[in-house]
């Protein structure tokens, strides 16, 4: 697919890092496209939260692919989609993600049921188990769509079943092992500061993805900072959902107190603007 090829070209391009805003439905993806982003990220956390459940593995392959298909069909952008720990069968998951039209998949090395990578209580599987997952993913990908990207996330930093003194070393070792297993991009989750990001960049080969989520273990950093550190992609997975959740709270508070929306009209997209995003002329 054009979007998969373009995603690889973008990753290989000179403009770094590639910023992927997190979306959780087709309309937000269309807004990202209208704002000239080069791709989008479908976050398991944002998708789960938007459906009223926590990011704990409640959603499975069927939910991700059914909802993801609406996003893929809505935009001419590459969509990188979270897949938690790979669901029940990695090969089936990769095949279904390719059929859905995603440009890439993100697989993590947590045990199932997983937890948000920035919460306490997460644990990782043995390194060889994740290497096996990735080799399965690569084999499935190569037989169907060689341009499909595989992103390997390691949650070793902050994992409860890792000695805290060894977590960063383990993160780096896993990053290199995952790269050797065929991952196109390595995603070190929940790093604590710029020093840790810099060390991972220095010691892990190939393309790297940084997660810039709010209220987590990583301090707020912008794309220019990640560019200086040599990162290739930056995702903002739940930022939009959190913005929308805050706006919803504010609007419901106003509606409850005033019984009217008239004082919030300036914050809304009007009918014409929404129809413009939808390419609809009534």
Buried (B, 14 or more C-beta within 10 A) or exposed (E): BEBBEBBBEBBEEEEBBBBBBBBBBBBBBBBBBEEEBBBBBBBBBBBBBBEEEEBBBBBEBEBBBEBBBEBBEBBEBBBBBBBBBBBEEBBBBBBBBBEBBBBBBBBBBBBEEBBBBBBEEBBBBEBEEBBBBBBBBBEBBEEEBEBBBBBBBBBBBBBEEBEEEEBBBBBBBBBBBBBEBBBBBBBBBBBBEBEBBBBBBEBBEBBBBBBBBEEBBBEEBEBEBBBEBBBBBBBBBBBBBBEBEEEEEEBEEBEEEEEEEEEBEEEEEEEEEBEEBEEEEE
